[in-house]
Amino acid sequence: MKTLRRFTRNRFFSYARIASAGTLISAAAAMAFVAVDLSGSAANNAGLFTATPLTPDSTYAAGKSLGRNVAQSDPSLLGRTDSTLINVMIKYDYDPTASYTGTVTGFAATSPSVSGKKLKENKGAVNAYEQYAAGVSQKITGAVRKAVPEATIRGSFVTVYGGVAAQLPANKVGDLLRVQGVVAVQKDALEQPRDGGSTTAGSNVTVGVIDTGVWPEHPMLSPAGIPAPADGLKGCEFGDGSDAAHLGPAFSCNNKLIGAYAKTATYMAVIGSNGQEFCNDTTDVCSPRDSEGHGTHTTTTAAGDKVSSAILYGVERGPVSGIAPGAHVIMYRVCLAQGCFSSDSVSAVNQAITDLSQRIRWQ
């Protein structure tokens, strides 16, 4: 009797350990070992035992990410019963390229703090890991779509964050958190912008600004006397002038303003332009051109070139310059009239890391 009980208990815990290792088995199958009739001796009950092969319902294998210990779901999203569509960021169980420390077997670290290399200098490891991470992301996204068919996935972020932007009904957050590989669900908040030497100062620096855009013709963004960037010009999304009615006049980036992007996909999908923001509501395309001045102000404060005259309220205040007048500048426009979505800002940071800005100014 005691021998049979020990055997049954050990077998049950062995299967429980298999389940905890990541293979899902049904509770009914596990409990079958406990439900054996224990009356009589082991010899009399020997004929009651049969071996039935078990097939897992599903499996999921991946190294545990460091981000899973940091990312937390927004408490205000939990337990909601209404079906209001909400915009969220979904943290997946993998580390983004910029912070991956080599925890997955077969893939070298890509985090510059571990590898000692910038991402662009570590292309082999970066490409290999991003291919792996993209596969993990696609698998989890497939499970998300199966569990929450109402979810709309808007974008995937592998270089930073390690997850996706999405829209779904508020009462489906619980279902989303039950998907294997989903670490946290966070608000895709609509944030608001904050106000807040020599002519060659900063000449070895590229300043990335994440804000409302930039007015490229501003005199403090003149390329005069600024050498060409070592890595060349970046993306320049002011347009070619063919849609000037919506996007404004064409502009070619130069040695000062070496790149400009409009990262406004979520804002245009959710809210749309008010018609005065250098955006086309039909194509959802925006220019990085500044429609309100905030981004131009912060850009020129950080890296504006020296100008001899600056008249404020009729008083000459010149000459003036930004902190790093010799620096190159890249603008990442994420804010429109009503604010800036978190996913658009993450998209901008992804691009900024690709462009290798040494300084990123977020207002």
N, C-alpha and C positions, 0 to 999 in steps of 0.2 A: 504493500500500500504506500509506504513512504517513498519507495523507489519510483513508483509510477508518478507520484505527485511532483517529485523533484524533476523528473524527466519532462513532464508537461510544463512546469514553470520555466525551466531553462529554455525549452524550445520557444515558448512565448516571448521571452525577453530577447532571444536571438533574432526573432522576426521583428520585434519592436526596434532593435538596433538597426536592422536593415532599412526599416521605414524612415528612421531619423536620419539616415545617411543620404536620403534624397529619393529613394524609390517608393512610390506611393502604392500601398496595398490596401484593400478594403478592410474595414474593421471587422466585417463578418468573417473574412478569411482568417484573420488573426485569432478571433475569439473561438473559432472552431476547435482550436487546440485546448481551450479551457473547458469547453462544453462536453468533453469526453466523460462518459459514465465511469466514475471512480469506484463503484461498488465491486467487490470481489478482488481477487489477486491480479497482479500484472500478467500472469500466465493466462488467466481466464479471459482477460480483456485484450490479449495480443491481437486477436482478429479484428478488433475495432479500428486499428490504425491503418490508414491508407495514405499514400503520398500523392499529392496533387500538385503538379507544376503551377507556379504563379507567374502571370504575365503582368508587368506594371502598366497601369493606366497611362502614365506619362512620366517622363524623366526630365530633369534639368540639371546640367552640370556646368559650373563656372567657378572661378576663384571668387572668394568673398571680397567685395570692394571695400576700400577704406571709407568711401563716401556713405556707405550704409550706416556707419556709426555716427555720422554727423547730420545727415539730412533728416528732417522731421516734418511730418505732415502738419499743415495748418489746422489748429484745433477748431477754427470756425467752419471748416469744411466737413467736419465729422458729424455724423448723426442727422444730417439734414434729410427731410422727407419731401421737400418740394422738388419739382422737375425743372426749375429755372436753369437755363443754360449758363454754365460758368466757364471761365477761361482758367486753365491750370497749367502748371509745369509738373511733369511726372518724372521723378528721379528713378532711374533704372539701376540695377545692381551691377554696375561696372564703373571703373574709374575713368574719367576723361583723360585724353592724351596728355594734357598739360600737367597732370598730377599723378599719372600712373607710375608706380614705383617698382614694377617688376614682379608682382605677386602671382601672375599667371604663368604656369610652367610653359617654357618654350618662347616666351615673349619678353625681350629685354626692356628695362625701364626706359620711359620716354620723358619723364619729368626732368627738366633741366637741373633741378636741385639734387637729383640723384645721378643722372648721367653725366653732368658737368658740361652738357652740350645744349645749344639752342636747338629748337625743333628743326630748323632748316639745316642744321649741321648733323642731324641724326636721322636722315630720311629713311634709311633702311628699317630701323626699329620703329619709327613713326608709321611708315606705310604698313608694315606687318601688323602692328597693334591696332591701327585704325580699321584695317580689314577685319580683324577678329572682333573688335568692338562693334563695328557695323553689323556683323552677323548676329551678335548677342542682342543688339538693339532691335533688329528686324524680327528675331524670334519672340522677344517679349512683346513687341508691338502687335504681332500676330495673335498672341494670347490675349492682349488687351482688347483687340477688335472682336475676338470671339466672345469674351466675357461681357463686354459693353459695346454692343453693335452701334449704339447711338453716338459713340465717341468719334470726334473728328480729329485726326492727328495732323498738326500743321507744320511741324518741322522737327528735325532730329539734330541734337547737339553733341558731337563726339569729342571735339577738341577741348571744350570746357563744359561743365555741368554734368554731362553723361546722362542724357534723358531726352524727353520730347516736350513740345508744347501741344496742348490739346484743348478741345471744348467738349463738354459733356453735361448731361443733366446732373444737378446737385445731388440728387438721391442715388446716384450710381457711384459715388466716391467709395463707399464701402465695398462694392463689387470690385472696383478697380484695385483697392488695396489687398484684396485676396488673390490677385493674379501673381503667380510666382515670378520673381524678378522685378516687381514693383516695390521700391523701397519707401517712397514718400510721395504724397500729392500736396502740392503747394500752390498758393494763389499766383496767377499770372497778373500781378497787380498793375494798375494804371498809376504809375508814379508821376511826380511833378518835378520839373527842373528847379534847381536851387541856385540862388544868386550868391552868390557868394564872393646896368652893366655895360658892357661893351656891345657894339653892333654884331660881333661874332659869337656872343654868348650862346651856348647851346648848339653850336655848329655841328657837333657830332651826335646830335639827338634828333629822333623823329617823335613828335608829340601827336598822339592819337586823342581826338576829342569826341566824346559821345554826348550829343546834345540835340539842339533843334535844327541843325544845319549851319551853313556858312554862306555869307555873301562874298563870292570869290573875287569880285572887283574891288573890294575894300583896299584902300591905299596901304594899310599895314600888312597886307598879304602880297605885296609886290615882290617879284622874284629878283629884282635888281640886286646884284652883288652876292646872291646866294648860289653856291656851287651845286652842280647836279648831284642828286642822291646816289650813293654808291650802288644801291640795288635797283636803281631805275624808278620810273613812275609807277604808281599803283592804279587800281581801278578808278575811273573818272566818269561818274554817272550823271553829268549835267545834261546829257543829250546832245544831239547833233543839230538842234534848231528846227527839226521837222514838226515838233509839237510845242512850239514856243507859246502858244495860247494857254497851255496847261503847265508846262514844265519850265517856262522862262527861256531866255536866250541861251544859245550854246556857249560853252566855256571849255577851254582846254587846260588841263592841269599843267603846272609848271614847277620850277625848282623850289618854290616856297610851298605852295599848296600842291603836294605831290600825289594826292588821292582824295576822293570824296565818294561816299556811298550813301544810299538811302535804304536803311534797314527798317522798313515800315510795313512789312507784310501782314502782321497780326492786326495792327491798327487799321489798315485799309480793309481787311476782311471783316473786322468787328464793327468799326465805327464809320470809316470812310472820311474823305476830305470835305471841308466846308466850302470848297471851290475857290479859296483864296490862299492855298498852301503849296502851290507848285506841284500839284498832284493831278493825275487823270483818273477820275472815278470809274471810267469805263474799263480801262486797262489795269487799274490798281497800281500803276507805276508812279513813283514820286521822284522828284529831283532832290539832291542834297542841298539845294538852295534854301537859305534861311528865310522864313516868312515872317519872323517876329523879332529877330535881332539878338536873342539870348545866346545862341551858339556862336555867332560872330563876336559878341562881347567876350565870352569866355576864351575863345580861340585867340583873339588878339591880346587878351590879358596874359595868357600863358606864353604865346610865341609870336606876338605881333612885331613886325619889323619897325625900325625907328622912322618916325615922321617928324619933320621940323616944326610943324604947326598943328595945334589942336585947340580950337576955340570952343569954350564951354560957357554958355549963357553970356556970350559977348566978351568973355575974358580969355586972352591968349594963355594957354596952359602948356604949350610946346616948348622944347621938343619932348616927345614921349615915345615909349616903346613897351613891348611886352617883356616878360621876365627873361625869355630866351629868344631874342630877335633873330639869332642866326639859325634857329632850328627849322627843320622841315615839319610840315603839318599834314595830317590826314584827318578828314572829318567823317564821322559816322552818324548820320542823321537818324534818330530813333523817336523823337518827340514831335507830335503835331499839336493842334490847338488844345485838345483835352488831356494831353499827357503822353506818357511813354509806357508801353507794355514791356513787362519783364522779358518775354520771349524775344522781342525785337532787340532789346539791350543785349541779351545773350548772343543773338545772331551777330551783333556788332562786335562783341568781344571775341567771338570765334574768328571773324574776319581780321580783327586787329592783331590777334596772335599770329595769324597766317601772314599778315603784312609786317609783323615783327616791330610794332611800335615799342619803343623803350619806355615811354610814358603814356599812360592812358588817363585822360581827365574826364571824369563823369560828374556832371552837374545835375 
